[in-house]
Amino acid sequence: MHVPSTQKQWKEAARGFEQRWNFPHTLGAIDGNHIRFQNPPFGGTHYYKKFYFIILLGTVDAEYKFLFVDEDAIGSESDGGPFAKTQLCKMLDRHEANLPGPERLPNKSEDKPLVDYFFFGDDTSTLKKCMMKSYQLLHAIKITC
């Protein structure tokens, strides 16, 4: 597993989404999953729906290969809370992830706006400049087409 650290590596990840899924400017897809486990003795009181959980949060490329994984979150949080605590999110917030700058979508004329590169998340994801959710995505496609 390798988190891209250069603009060239991020663009390569985005190129995969464009070629395989016809989805340009996507750097990765982020989602989380509650993993249920038996609470060990003296394991604490973090539970959700009467079970104990950790949250596995991952970012994958266009071929479902993990770029980033975090498993520190516990309990009943949605994807947005755990993601905000990850090293990747902190790097994004501090502009240290070295993401590529905005560019025009492929095959678009010079009068079309520049579009940021972004991660795609579901409805429980954190709303950030570099995070696109399904409604926003449809709206952005409508504007740029």
C-alpha positions, 0 to 999 in steps of 0.5 A: 500500500502506498499513499501517493506523495507527488503530483505525478503519482496523484495524477496517475491515480486520477488517470486510472479513474478516467480510463477505467470508469470515465471519471476524470479528476478522481484521486480515490474513493473513500469509504468506511465499514463498521467491523464488529468484534467481541469486546475483550475484558476491560475493553471499554464501553465503545459500542454501537447497536449493542455491539462493539465496533472499530471502523475500517476506513479506506481509500482505493484507486480505480482498481480497488487497490488500497492507497490508504487505510485507517482503523483507529476509530471506534463505535458509532461514528459515520465516515466523516468523523473518523476521516477527519482524524486520519493523517491523510485528512490532516495533510489535506487540510494543511495542503501538504498532500501535494495534490495537483492543481485545478485543470480543465476536464479532458476534451473541454474548450478553454472557456470551460472552468478549471476543475479541482482534483477530488476524492469521492465519498458517500453521503456520510463523508466529510464535506471538504473542497477535495471531497465530492459526494454524489449530489455535488458530483452530479451538480459539478458534472452539469456545470462543467458539461 
